[in-house]
């Protein structure tokens, strides 16, 4: 079975999407529509902006979503997903790709999500850290025994787990993790504690927007971050999407389940090759590629 996977925050790069815009009238139209929906010329920042400008949350999330979704749409009749998944933000791209959300509604939700997350980040000093070389269960146990909020947030691939929480608790956890043999326990240059309880205000804000948006029945199953299994019911998809902001991204488990359910070819749709790299660490025997414009 053919699986399409969509990247999340961190995949952005200067000039992203310009080749699409220059080579496809369909892409041009969608990018111009996006500028109207967002109320600012995001294409200017994507095509010509600095890395610093692209890092702004209100820009990053819609930019990655647009690159992924428009790239998928330019494939036309060749785009025939049998299963889809997206890493964190990428789940919104996956839901447009499998017909659950319209392009416009998907973009509006992503923009709302970015703003809500930014607000939650500013409310409390928090961060994330990448932990390499320890088993998940060891990292989880250490997090549970640290004072303050610190949780496992992204299960990216075996031996690579991102933790999220209050800055002081993250600092302490990194110290303990290194003492337990972690190859690295390094804070990430992010705005705050994504996929942790500290995102609760953002979750509530996004929930209201999601509940006011039409979700269609999908054309193929979406494997969602929160449950790491196939979901094909619109109401369940909504619930999981709302829960996603404060729950961990179970990417390793998601990909393993997709393979178990018959996924044989995984195609990354969007900027960069982050997910292709993770795929090789999860199961290097599975065919992995990206979409070429």
C-alpha positions in Angstrom: 0.0 0.0 0.0 1.1 3.5 -0.8 1.4 5.9 2.3 1.9 9.6 2.1 3.5 11.3 5.1 3.6 15.1 5.9 6.3 16.9 7.9 5.8 19.3 10.8 7.5 22.3 12.2 11.2 22.5 11.6 11.1 21.5 7.9 10.9 25.0 6.6 13.7 26.6 4.5 14.2 30.0 2.7 12.8 29.9 -0.8 10.3 27.1 0.0 7.5 26.8 -2.5 9.0 29.1 -5.1 9.6 26.3 -7.6 6.0 25.2 -7.2 4.7 28.8 -7.8 6.9 29.2 -10.9 6.0 25.8 -12.5 2.3 25.4 -11.8 -0.7 27.7 -12.5 -2.7 25.6 -10.0 0.0 26.3 -7.3 0.0 30.0 -8.1 -3.7 30.3 -7.6 -3.6 28.4 -4.3 -0.7 30.5 -3.0 -2.6 33.7 -3.9 -5.7 32.4 -2.2 -3.6 31.7 0.9 -2.4 35.3 1.0 -6.0 36.4 1.0 -7.1 34.0 3.7 -4.2 34.8 6.0 -4.5 38.6 5.4 -0.7 39.0 4.8 1.6 38.0 1.9 3.0 34.8 3.3 4.5 34.0 -0.2 6.9 37.0 0.1 8.3 35.4 3.3 8.3 31.9 2.0 10.0 32.8 -1.3 12.3 35.7 -0.3 12.3 36.0 3.5 15.1 35.3 6.0 15.4 32.2 8.1 14.5 34.4 11.1 11.3 35.6 9.5 10.3 32.0 8.6 10.9 30.9 12.2 8.0 33.0 13.4 5.2 30.6 14.5 2.5 32.5 12.7 4.5 32.0 9.5 6.2 28.6 10.0 3.1 26.5 10.5 1.0 27.9 7.6 4.1 27.9 5.3 4.9 24.2 5.9 1.2 23.3 5.5 0.9 25.3 2.2 4.1 23.7 0.8 2.8 20.2 1.6 -0.8 20.6 0.5 -0.1 22.5 -2.7 2.6 20.0 -3.6 0.1 17.2 -3.2 -2.5 19.0 -5.3 0.0 19.5 -8.2 0.3 15.7 -8.4 -3.3 15.6 -9.7 -4.5 12.2 -10.7 -1.2 10.7 -9.7 -2.0 11.4 -6.0 -3.8 8.3 -4.9 -3.2 7.8 -1.1 -4.2 4.5 0.5 -3.1 5.7 4.0 -1.8 9.1 5.3 -0.1 10.5 8.4 1.4 13.8 9.4 3.9 14.7 12.1 2.2 17.1 14.5 1.3 20.1 12.3 1.6 17.7 9.3 -1.6 16.0 10.5 -3.5 19.0 9.1 -1.8 18.6 5.7 -2.7 14.9 5.8 -6.4 15.7 6.5 -6.6 18.0 3.5 -4.9 15.4 1.4 -7.4 12.7 2.3 -10.4 14.9 1.9 -11.4 15.5 5.5 -10.7 19.2 5.4 -11.0 21.7 2.6 -7.9 23.7 1.6 -9.4 26.9 3.1 -10.6 25.4 6.4 -7.3 23.5 6.8 -5.3 26.8 6.4 -7.6 28.7 8.8 -7.2 26.0 11.5 -3.4 25.9 11.1 -3.2 29.7 11.4 -5.4 29.6 14.5 -3.3 26.8 15.9 -0.1 28.7 15.4 -1.5 31.9 17.1 -2.9 29.9 20.0 0.4 28.0 20.5 2.4 31.3 20.4 0.2 32.8 23.1 0.6 29.7 25.3 4.4 29.9 24.8 4.5 33.5 25.9 2.4 32.8 29.1 5.1 30.5 30.7 8.8 30.0 30.3 9.1 26.6 28.7 11.0 24.6 26.1 11.8 21.2 24.6 14.9 19.0 24.4 16.0 16.1 22.2 17.2 13.0 24.0 19.3 10.5 22.0 20.5 7.0 22.9 18.1 6.0 25.6 15.1 3.6 25.6 11.8 5.4 25.8 10.8 3.8 29.1 14.0 5.1 30.7 13.2 8.7 29.6 9.6 8.4 30.7 10.6 7.2 34.1 13.1 10.0 34.6 10.5 12.6 33.5 8.0 11.3 36.0 10.5 11.8 38.9 11.4 15.4 38.1 9.8 18.2 40.0 7.7 20.5 37.7 6.2 19.8 34.3 8.3 17.7 31.9 6.9 14.9 29.7 7.8 12.8 26.6 6.5 14.8 23.6 7.8 13.4 20.3 8.6 9.7 19.8 10.5 10.3 16.6 12.3 7.0 16.0 13.9 4.4 18.2 16.5 6.1 20.4 15.3 9.6 19.6 12.7 11.1 22.0 11.9 14.8 22.5 10.8 16.0 26.0 8.8 19.1 26.7 7.9 21.2 29.7 9.0 24.0 32.1 12.5 25.3 31.3 13.8 24.5 34.9 12.3 21.0 34.8 13.8 20.4 31.3 17.3 21.6 32.5 17.1 19.1 35.5 15.8 16.3 33.3 18.7 16.8 30.8 21.2 16.6 33.6 19.7 13.3 34.9 19.4 11.8 31.5 23.0 12.5 30.6 23.9 10.8 33.9 21.9 7.8 32.9 23.9 7.4 29.6 22.0 9.6 27.1 24.3 10.3 24.1 22.7 13.8 24.0 20.1 15.7 26.0 20.0 19.0 24.2 17.6 21.9 24.4 15.9 22.8 21.1 15.5 26.3 19.7 11.7 26.3 20.0 9.3 28.8 21.4 7.8 26.7 24.1 6.6 23.3 25.4 4.6 21.8 22.5 2.7 18.6 23.1 2.7 19.1 26.9 0.1 20.1 29.5 1.4 23.7 29.2 -0.4 23.8 25.8 -3.8 23.5 27.5 -4.9 27.1 26.8 -4.1 26.6 23.1 -5.9 23.3 23.1 -9.1 25.0 24.4 -8.8 27.8 21.8 -8.2 25.3 19.0 -11.0 23.0 20.1 -13.6 25.8 19.6 -12.3 26.4 16.1 -12.2 22.7 15.2 -15.8 22.2 16.5 -17.0 25.0 14.2 -15.3 23.5 11.1 -16.8 20.9 8.8 -15.0 17.6 8.8 -15.8 15.2 5.9 -15.5 11.4 5.9 -11.9 10.6 4.7 -11.1 8.9 1.4 -8.5 6.8 3.1 -7.5 6.2 6.8 -5.4 8.8 8.6 -3.0 7.5 11.2 -3.2 10.0 14.0 -0.4 11.1 16.3 -2.4 10.7 19.5 -3.6 7.1 19.0 -0.9 5.8 16.5 -3.5 3.8 14.5 -5.9 4.2 11.6 -8.9 6.5 12.1 -11.7 6.8 9.4 -14.5 8.5 11.4 -14.8 12.3 11.2 -15.9 12.8 14.8 -13.0 10.6 16.1 -10.6 12.5 13.9 -11.8 15.8 15.4 -11.3 14.5 19.0 -7.8 13.3 18.3 -6.8 16.5 16.6 -7.9 18.5 19.6 -6.1 16.2 22.0 -2.9 16.4 19.9 -1.7 19.8 21.3 -1.3 18.4 24.8 -0.5 14.8 24.0 2.7 13.2 22.6 3.4 12.6 18.9 3.7 8.9 18.7 5.5 8.9 15.3 7.5 5.7 15.8 4.4 3.8 16.8 2.4 5.4 14.0 4.8 4.3 11.2 5.2 0.8 12.7 1.4 0.4 12.7 1.2 1.6 9.1 3.8 -1.0 8.1 1.9 -3.7 10.0 -1.3 -2.7 8.2 0.3 -3.1 4.8 2.2 0.1 4.1 5.0 -0.8 1.7 5.9 2.6 0.1 6.2 5.8 2.1 6.3 9.2 0.3 7.1 12.4 2.1 5.1 15.4 0.8 6.5 18.8 1.8 9.7 20.7 2.5 12.9 18.8 3.4 13.6 15.1 4.1 13.2 14.9 7.9 10.6 12.2 7.8 12.5 10.1 5.2 15.5 10.2 7.7 13.3 9.0 10.5 11.7 6.3 8.3 15.1 4.8 7.7 15.7 4.6 11.5 12.3 3.1 12.2 12.5 0.5 9.4 15.2 0.7 6.7 13.7 -2.1 4.7 10.7 0.0 3.6 10.8 2.0 0.4 11.0 5.7 1.2 11.1 8.7 -1.1 10.0 12.4 -1.5 7.9 14.2 -4.1 10.0 15.9 -6.8 8.5 19.1 -8.3 
